[in-house]
Amino acid sequence: MKKHLNNPIFEVISQTAEEAQVQAFVIGGFVRDLLLERDNKKDIDIVVLGSGIDFAHQVAAKLGGDTDVKFFKNFGTAMLNFQGWKIEFVGARKESYRRNSRKPIVEDGTIEDDQNRRDFTINAMAIDLTREHYGRLIDPFNGILDLEKKIIRTPLDPDITFSDDPLRMMRAIRFATQLNFVIEPSCFEAMTRNADRISIVSMERVADELNLIIESKVPSKGFLLLDESGLLKIIFPEFCELKGAEIIEGKGHKDNFYHTLAVLDNVAAASNDLWLRWAAILHDIAKPLTKKFIQGTGWTFHAHEFRGAKMVPNIFRKLKLPLNEKMKYVEKLVLLHLRPIVLAEDVVTDSAVRRLLFEAGNDIDDLMLLCNADITSKNPNKVKRYIANFGIVRQKLKEIEEKDQLRNWQPPITGEVIMQTFGIKPSKEVGIIKDAITEAILEGEIPNNYDAAYQLMLREGEKLGLDKNNP
């Protein structure tokens, strides 16, 4: 392992440990990723037999310059940055838990104690940084074999591991999804037995893990594991409601749970944007609420896009996701996700395209990507027709955008201009005139410029009994 420790920080830590007469080890994710030859996200965890905070200050002093140490006395941890790496220091410890909390009772411990408290065997491996044994791999639970076999397994009894810290169940699924590993059967069975323990974990922490699952290359794998373990119905019951296909009079609808996962994977293959992936997850979320069978017609999900958009803020609030422009973005895409599909099925008129550009703004490209991902039909002719029609819609969008410049567009006549022209205060008449101008431009009745809009404003004002010359 010695040859792999080519980051100069390890030599500094080793020298510091020798001078301070303590033992230091690099442990956890860095070691796992090193053995997998996987890009690490520049996080290094260091365990010392002693005070992690004191040791971090000693390392910073040896690095010199303006190396700043941030420390958290209550947790006994410290962190410093070195050449873009975030290095965290902690003293070796052993932990015990109370039933109603995932906050452990912590005591000083050995490196073996520290490895025992780790979540999975593949994260419990350590590399010795002391001079005498520099580069030696310490792997008491055969994590290296689990890496080779692509298995997620806990070092100790999984029932105790997951009951003590239920977030580890989410982490097991996250690692299985990110690394394309399998959760060892007895370990997974313990997850199903302890699923209800997730309720003691803060939703913020759950959401962090859920987002990491969503950001994986094939996020559907994580959702299927969440569902099978029983965790999904606890943390995100609305998604479970999508499950099931019903048949009446020989007419059935698709299982929207699996359809949504297919859409999510399609989006993930085309974009790394977390919030676009959330739009994929929520695009059909209101279908269970709007499902209706009409004799002679079949299944309908009328206005599910409107109901779905209204559900977005509550879901974000419950999952402790940001209630800001990210939420508004997801809300908008859910609301508009049928519009390009409807356009593709009908005659593509300039006015319909103008309205779509006006409402989608800069998110039009993401909307089109989502709609393309929404084509999950097993009928090749249907897929071919949709793709061809989407090509027509995209071309039309490009032409209208170049001609009318409607992306993030605001009508050329403002409310202030209307009030000044007619000498009126804020009133419903101002809104009526503005709406008339907007509609006329979107319908192509007048060009998108100030002069044409100004003349229309005068005509609309006259209809309302307003007089420019006698304000």
C-alpha positions as CSV (number, residue, x, y, z in Angstrom):
1,M,0.0,0.0,0.0
2,K,3.0,2.3,0.6
3,K,3.4,3.2,-3.1
4,H,-0.2,4.4,-3.2
5,L,0.3,7.0,-0.5
6,N,1.7,9.5,-2.9
7,N,0.0,12.6,-1.5
8,P,2.7,14.6,0.5
9,I,0.2,15.1,3.4
10,F,0.8,11.5,4.5
11,E,4.5,12.0,4.9
12,V,3.8,15.1,7.0
13,I,1.3,13.2,9.1
14,S,3.8,10.4,9.6
15,Q,6.6,12.8,10.7
16,T,4.2,14.5,13.1
17,A,3.1,11.2,14.6
18,E,6.7,10.2,15.1
19,E,7.6,13.5,16.8
20,A,4.4,13.4,19.0
21,Q,4.9,9.7,19.7
22,V,1.3,8.8,18.7
23,Q,-0.1,6.4,16.2
24,A,-2.0,7.7,13.2
25,F,-4.0,6.0,10.5
26,V,-5.8,6.9,7.3
27,I,-9.2,5.2,7.4
28,G,-12.6,4.8,5.7
29,G,-13.6,6.1,2.3
30,F,-10.2,7.2,1.1
31,V,-8.8,3.6,1.7
32,R,-11.8,2.1,0.0
33,D,-11.6,4.3,-3.1
34,L,-7.8,3.8,-3.2
35,L,-8.3,0.0,-3.5
36,L,-11.1,0.4,-6.0
37,E,-8.9,2.8,-8.0
38,R,-11.9,5.2,-7.8
39,D,-11.7,9.0,-7.8
40,N,-11.9,10.2,-4.3
41,K,-13.8,13.5,-3.7
42,K,-10.7,14.9,-1.9
43,D,-11.7,13.8,1.6
44,I,-9.2,12.1,3.9
45,D,-10.1,10.8,7.4
46,I,-7.3,10.4,9.9
47,V,-7.6,8.5,13.2
48,V,-5.0,9.0,15.9
49,L,-4.6,7.3,19.2
50,G,-4.9,10.5,21.3
51,S,-6.5,13.9,20.7
52,G,-7.5,14.5,17.1
53,I,-7.7,18.2,17.7
54,D,-4.2,18.5,19.2
55,F,-2.7,16.4,16.4
56,A,-4.4,18.5,13.7
57,H,-2.8,21.6,15.2
58,Q,0.6,19.9,15.2
59,V,0.2,18.9,11.5
60,A,-0.9,22.5,10.7
61,A,2.2,23.9,12.4
62,K,4.5,21.5,10.4
63,L,2.7,22.6,7.2
64,G,3.4,26.2,8.1
65,G,2.1,29.2,6.2
66,D,-1.5,30.1,7.0
67,T,-2.9,26.6,7.4
68,D,-6.1,27.1,9.4
69,V,-7.5,24.4,11.7
70,K,-11.3,24.3,12.3
71,F,-12.1,22.2,15.3
72,F,-15.3,21.0,17.0
73,K,-14.5,20.4,20.7
74,N,-17.8,18.7,21.5
75,F,-17.1,16.1,18.8
76,G,-13.4,15.9,19.3
77,T,-12.8,16.5,15.6
78,A,-10.7,18.9,13.6
79,M,-10.3,19.7,10.0
80,L,-7.8,21.5,7.7
81,N,-7.4,22.0,4.0
82,F,-4.3,21.1,2.1
83,Q,-3.9,21.5,-1.7
84,G,-7.6,21.1,-2.2
85,W,-8.0,18.1,0.1
86,K,-10.2,18.3,3.2
87,I,-8.5,16.4,5.9
88,E,-10.4,15.5,9.1
89,F,-8.7,14.3,12.3
90,V,-10.4,12.4,15.2
91,G,-9.1,10.4,18.1
92,A,-9.8,6.7,18.0
93,R,-13.0,5.9,20.0
94,K,-15.5,3.3,20.9
95,E,-19.2,4.0,20.9
96,S,-22.4,2.8,22.6
97,Y,-25.9,3.9,21.9
98,R,-29.2,4.5,23.6
99,R,-32.4,3.1,22.1
100,N,-34.1,6.5,21.4
101,S,-31.1,8.3,19.9
102,R,-28.5,7.9,17.2
103,K,-26.1,10.1,19.2
104,P,-23.5,7.7,20.7
105,I,-21.9,7.7,24.1
106,V,-18.2,8.1,23.1
107,E,-15.1,6.9,25.0
108,D,-11.4,6.9,24.0
109,G,-10.5,3.6,22.3
110,T,-8.0,1.7,20.2
111,I,-7.8,1.5,16.4
112,E,-9.6,-1.8,16.7
113,D,-12.4,-0.1,18.7
114,D,-12.6,2.6,16.0
115,Q,-12.9,0.0,13.2
116,N,-15.6,-1.9,15.1
117,R,-17.8,1.2,15.1
118,R,-17.6,1.7,11.3
119,D,-20.7,1.2,9.2
120,F,-19.4,-1.4,6.6
121,T,-16.4,-3.7,6.2
122,I,-15.4,-1.8,3.0
123,N,-15.2,1.4,5.1
124,A,-13.5,-0.1,8.1
125,M,-10.1,-0.6,6.5
126,A,-7.2,1.5,7.7
127,I,-3.6,2.2,6.5
128,D,-0.9,2.6,9.2
129,L,1.0,5.9,8.9
130,T,3.5,5.3,11.7
131,R,7.1,5.1,10.6
132,E,7.6,1.5,11.7
133,H,4.6,0.1,9.8
134,Y,4.0,2.8,7.2
135,G,1.6,1.6,4.4
136,R,0.4,-1.5,6.3
137,L,-3.2,-2.4,5.6
138,I,-5.3,-3.1,8.7
139,D,-8.3,-5.1,7.6
140,P,-9.9,-7.0,10.5
141,F,-13.2,-7.7,8.7
142,N,-11.8,-8.8,5.3
143,G,-13.2,-5.7,3.6
144,I,-10.8,-6.1,0.7
145,L,-12.5,-9.5,-0.1
146,D,-15.9,-7.7,0.1
147,L,-14.6,-5.1,-2.4
148,E,-13.6,-7.9,-4.8
149,K,-16.9,-9.6,-4.4
150,K,-18.8,-6.3,-4.5
151,I,-20.6,-6.9,-1.2
152,I,-21.9,-4.4,1.3
153,R,-21.7,-5.9,4.8
154,T,-21.5,-4.6,8.4
155,P,-18.5,-5.4,10.5
156,L,-20.6,-6.5,13.5
157,D,-24.2,-7.8,14.0
158,P,-26.3,-5.8,11.4
159,D,-29.3,-5.6,13.7
160,I,-27.2,-3.7,16.3
161,T,-25.4,-1.7,13.6
162,F,-28.7,-0.5,12.0
163,S,-30.6,-0.1,15.3
164,D,-27.8,2.0,16.8
165,D,-27.5,4.3,13.8
166,P,-30.4,3.8,11.4
167,L,-28.9,6.3,8.8
168,R,-26.5,3.4,8.0
169,M,-29.4,1.7,6.2
170,M,-29.7,4.6,3.8
171,R,-25.9,4.6,3.5
172,A,-25.9,0.9,2.6
173,I,-28.3,1.6,-0.2
174,R,-26.3,4.6,-1.3
175,F,-23.1,2.6,-1.5
176,A,-24.8,-0.3,-3.3
177,T,-26.2,2.2,-5.8
178,Q,-23.0,4.2,-6.3
179,L,-20.7,1.3,-6.5
180,N,-23.1,-1.2,-8.1
181,F,-22.6,-3.6,-5.2
182,V,-25.0,-6.1,-3.6
183,I,-26.1,-5.8,0.1
184,E,-25.3,-9.1,1.8
185,P,-28.6,-11.0,2.4
186,S,-28.5,-11.2,6.2
187,C,-27.5,-7.5,6.2
188,F,-30.5,-6.6,4.0
189,E,-32.9,-8.7,6.2
190,A,-31.7,-6.7,9.2
191,M,-32.5,-3.5,7.3
192,T,-36.1,-4.7,6.7
193,R,-36.4,-5.5,10.4
194,N,-35.1,-2.1,11.5
195,A,-36.7,0.1,8.8
196,D,-39.0,1.9,11.2
197,R,-35.9,3.0,13.2
198,I,-35.2,5.5,10.4
199,S,-37.8,7.8,12.1
200,I,-35.3,8.8,14.8
201,V,-33.0,10.3,12.2
202,S,-33.4,13.9,11.2
203,M,-35.0,14.3,7.8
204,E,-32.1,16.6,6.7
205,R,-29.7,13.7,7.1
206,V,-32.1,11.3,5.3
207,A,-32.5,13.8,2.5
208,D,-28.7,14.1,2.1
209,E,-28.4,10.4,1.6
210,L,-31.5,10.3,-0.7
211,N,-29.9,13.0,-2.9
212,L,-26.7,11.0,-3.1
213,I,-28.7,8.0,-4.3
214,I,-30.5,10.2,-6.8
215,E,-27.2,11.5,-8.1
216,S,-25.9,8.0,-8.8
217,K,-25.4,6.7,-12.3
218,V,-28.5,4.4,-12.2
219,P,-30.6,5.9,-9.4
220,S,-33.5,3.4,-9.9
221,K,-31.4,0.7,-8.3
222,G,-31.4,2.7,-5.0
223,F,-35.2,3.4,-5.2
224,L,-35.9,-0.3,-5.7
225,L,-33.7,-1.2,-2.6
226,L,-35.4,1.6,-0.6
227,D,-38.8,0.1,-1.6
228,E,-37.8,-3.5,-0.9
229,S,-36.3,-2.6,2.5
230,G,-39.5,-0.8,3.6
231,L,-37.7,2.5,4.0
232,L,-39.3,4.2,1.0
233,K,-42.9,4.0,2.4
234,I,-41.6,5.7,5.6
235,I,-39.5,8.5,4.1
236,F,-41.4,9.1,0.8
237,P,-44.9,7.5,0.9
238,E,-46.1,9.6,-2.0
239,F,-43.7,7.8,-4.3
240,C,-45.0,4.4,-3.2
241,E,-48.5,5.4,-4.1
242,L,-47.4,5.3,-7.8
243,K,-47.2,1.5,-7.6
244,G,-49.6,-0.8,-9.4
245,A,-51.4,-1.2,-12.7
246,E,-55.1,-1.7,-12.8
247,I,-57.2,-3.3,-15.6
248,I,-60.9,-2.7,-16.2
249,E,-62.8,-3.9,-19.2
250,G,-59.6,-5.1,-20.7
251,K,-58.0,-1.7,-20.5
252,G,-55.0,-1.1,-18.2
253,H,-52.6,1.7,-17.4
254,K,-48.9,1.4,-16.9
255,D,-47.4,1.0,-13.5
256,N,-46.3,4.6,-12.8
257,F,-43.8,3.5,-10.1
258,Y,-41.6,1.7,-12.6
259,H,-42.4,4.2,-15.4
260,T,-41.1,7.0,-13.2
261,L,-37.9,5.1,-12.4
262,A,-37.3,4.5,-16.1
263,V,-37.8,8.3,-16.7
264,L,-35.4,9.0,-13.8
265,D,-32.7,6.7,-15.3
266,N,-33.2,8.3,-18.7
267,V,-32.7,11.8,-17.3
268,A,-29.7,10.5,-15.3
269,A,-28.1,9.2,-18.5
270,A,-28.4,12.7,-20.1
271,S,-27.8,15.1,-17.1
272,N,-26.1,15.3,-13.8
273,D,-28.5,18.0,-12.6
274,L,-30.0,16.9,-9.2
275,W,-33.1,19.1,-9.5
276,L,-33.8,17.9,-13.1
277,R,-33.7,14.4,-11.6
278,W,-36.1,15.5,-8.9
279,A,-38.5,16.8,-11.6
280,A,-38.3,13.3,-13.2
281,I,-39.2,11.8,-9.8
282,L,-42.2,14.1,-9.3
283,H,-43.5,14.6,-12.8
284,D,-46.3,12.0,-12.4
285,I,-46.6,12.2,-8.6
286,A,-50.3,13.2,-8.7
287,K,-51.4,10.4,-11.0
288,P,-52.8,8.3,-8.1
289,L,-54.9,11.3,-7.0
290,T,-56.3,12.0,-10.5
291,K,-56.7,8.4,-11.8
292,K,-60.2,7.7,-13.2
293,F,-61.7,5.1,-15.5
294,I,-64.2,6.4,-18.1
295,Q,-66.3,3.8,-19.8
296,G,-65.6,3.6,-23.5
297,T,-62.5,5.8,-23.1
298,G,-60.2,4.1,-20.6
299,W,-58.0,5.5,-17.9
300,T,-57.4,9.2,-17.5
301,F,-55.2,11.2,-15.2
302,H,-56.8,14.6,-16.0
303,A,-54.8,17.6,-14.7
304,H,-52.2,15.5,-12.9
305,E,-49.6,18.0,-14.0
306,F,-51.4,20.8,-12.1
307,R,-52.0,18.7,-9.0
308,G,-48.5,17.5,-9.1
309,A,-47.0,21.0,-9.3
310,K,-49.1,21.9,-6.2
311,M,-47.7,18.9,-4.4
312,V,-44.1,19.9,-4.9
313,P,-43.8,22.5,-2.1
314,N,-45.3,20.1,0.5
315,I,-43.0,17.3,-0.5
316,F,-39.9,19.5,-0.5
317,R,-41.0,20.9,2.9
318,K,-41.5,17.4,4.4
319,L,-38.2,16.1,3.0
320,K,-36.3,19.3,4.1
321,L,-35.3,20.1,0.6
322,P,-34.6,23.7,-0.3
323,L,-37.7,25.9,-0.5
324,N,-36.1,28.3,-3.0
325,E,-35.6,28.7,-6.7
326,K,-34.7,24.9,-6.9
327,M,-38.1,24.0,-5.7
328,K,-39.7,26.6,-8.1
329,Y,-37.7,25.0,-11.0
330,V,-39.0,21.5,-10.1
331,E,-42.5,22.9,-9.7
332,K,-42.4,24.5,-13.1
333,L,-41.1,21.4,-14.9
334,V,-43.8,19.3,-13.3
335,L,-46.4,21.8,-14.4
336,L,-45.2,22.0,-18.0
337,H,-44.0,18.4,-18.6
338,L,-47.0,17.5,-20.8
339,R,-46.9,20.7,-22.9
340,P,-44.2,19.6,-25.5
341,I,-45.9,16.1,-25.6
342,V,-49.2,17.7,-26.5
343,L,-47.5,19.9,-29.1
344,A,-45.8,16.8,-30.6
345,E,-49.2,15.1,-30.9
346,D,-50.9,18.1,-32.6
347,V,-50.3,20.7,-35.2
348,V,-47.4,22.8,-34.0
349,T,-48.6,26.4,-34.2
350,D,-46.4,29.4,-33.7
351,S,-48.7,30.7,-30.9
352,A,-48.5,27.4,-28.9
353,V,-44.7,27.5,-29.2
354,R,-44.5,31.2,-28.1
355,R,-46.5,30.3,-25.0
356,L,-44.3,27.4,-24.2
357,L,-41.2,29.6,-24.6
358,F,-42.8,32.4,-22.5
359,E,-43.7,30.0,-19.6
360,A,-40.6,27.8,-19.6
361,G,-38.0,30.6,-20.1
362,N,-34.4,29.4,-19.7
363,D,-35.6,26.0,-18.5
364,I,-37.0,25.1,-22.0
365,D,-34.0,22.9,-22.8
366,D,-34.4,21.0,-19.5
367,L,-38.1,20.6,-20.1
368,M,-37.5,19.1,-23.5
369,L,-34.9,16.7,-22.0
370,L,-37.5,15.6,-19.4
371,C,-40.2,15.1,-22.0
372,N,-37.8,13.0,-24.2
373,A,-36.9,10.9,-21.1
374,D,-40.7,10.5,-20.5
375,I,-40.9,8.3,-23.7
376,T,-40.7,4.8,-22.1
377,S,-43.1,3.0,-24.4
378,K,-42.2,-0.5,-25.5
379,N,-43.9,0.1,-28.8
380,P,-41.1,1.0,-31.3
381,N,-43.4,2.7,-33.7
382,K,-44.9,4.9,-31.0
383,V,-41.4,5.9,-29.8
384,K,-40.2,6.6,-33.4
385,R,-43.3,8.9,-34.0
386,Y,-42.7,10.8,-30.7
387,I,-39.1,11.3,-31.4
388,A,-39.8,12.6,-34.9
389,N,-42.5,14.9,-33.6
390,F,-40.2,16.2,-30.9
391,G,-37.7,17.0,-33.6
392,I,-40.4,19.2,-35.3
393,V,-41.2,20.9,-31.9
394,R,-37.4,21.6,-31.3
395,Q,-37.0,23.1,-34.7
396,K,-40.1,25.3,-34.2
397,L,-38.8,26.4,-30.8
398,K,-35.5,27.4,-32.4
399,E,-37.2,29.4,-35.2
400,I,-39.6,31.2,-32.8
401,E,-36.8,32.0,-30.4
402,E,-34.6,33.5,-33.1
403,K,-37.5,35.5,-34.5
404,D,-39.4,36.7,-31.4
405,Q,-36.8,36.3,-28.6
406,L,-39.4,35.1,-26.0
407,R,-37.1,33.3,-23.6
408,N,-37.4,35.1,-20.3
409,W,-39.4,37.6,-22.1
410,Q,-41.3,40.6,-20.5
411,P,-43.9,42.6,-22.5
412,P,-42.4,45.7,-23.9
413,I,-45.0,47.9,-22.2
414,T,-44.7,48.0,-18.4
415,G,-47.4,48.9,-15.9
416,E,-45.6,52.2,-15.2
417,V,-45.9,53.2,-18.8
418,I,-49.6,52.4,-18.8
419,M,-50.2,54.4,-15.6
420,Q,-48.2,57.4,-16.8
421,T,-49.9,57.4,-20.2
422,F,-53.4,57.4,-18.9
423,G,-52.7,59.2,-15.6
424,I,-54.1,56.3,-13.5
425,K,-53.0,54.6,-10.3
426,P,-52.4,50.8,-9.9
427,S,-55.7,49.2,-10.8
428,K,-57.4,46.3,-12.6
429,E,-57.3,48.3,-15.8
430,V,-53.5,48.2,-15.8
431,G,-53.6,44.4,-15.6
432,I,-56.2,44.1,-18.3
433,I,-54.1,46.2,-20.7
434,K,-50.9,44.3,-19.9
435,D,-52.6,40.9,-20.4
436,A,-54.1,42.1,-23.8
437,I,-50.6,43.1,-25.0
438,T,-49.1,39.8,-23.8
439,E,-51.8,37.8,-25.5
440,A,-51.5,39.7,-28.8
441,I,-47.8,39.1,-29.0
442,L,-48.1,35.4,-28.1
443,E,-50.8,34.9,-30.7
444,G,-48.7,36.7,-33.3
445,E,-51.3,39.5,-33.7
446,I,-48.6,42.2,-33.2
447,P,-44.8,42.0,-33.4
448,N,-42.8,41.9,-30.2
449,N,-41.7,45.6,-30.1
450,Y,-42.5,48.7,-28.2
451,D,-44.2,50.7,-30.9
452,A,-46.7,48.0,-31.8
453,A,-47.4,47.3,-28.2
454,Y,-47.8,51.1,-27.5
455,Q,-50.4,51.5,-30.2
456,L,-52.3,48.4,-28.9
457,M,-52.2,49.9,-25.4
458,L,-53.9,53.1,-26.6
459,R,-56.6,51.1,-28.3
460,E,-57.2,48.9,-25.3
461,G,-57.3,52.0,-23.0
462,E,-59.9,53.6,-25.2
463,K,-62.1,50.5,-24.9
464,L,-61.9,50.9,-21.1
465,G,-62.8,54.6,-21.3
466,L,-59.3,55.9,-20.6
467,D,-58.1,59.0,-22.5
468,K,-54.5,59.6,-23.1
469,N,-55.1,63.3,-23.8
470,N,-57.3,63.9,-20.7
471,P,-55.7,62.0,-17.9
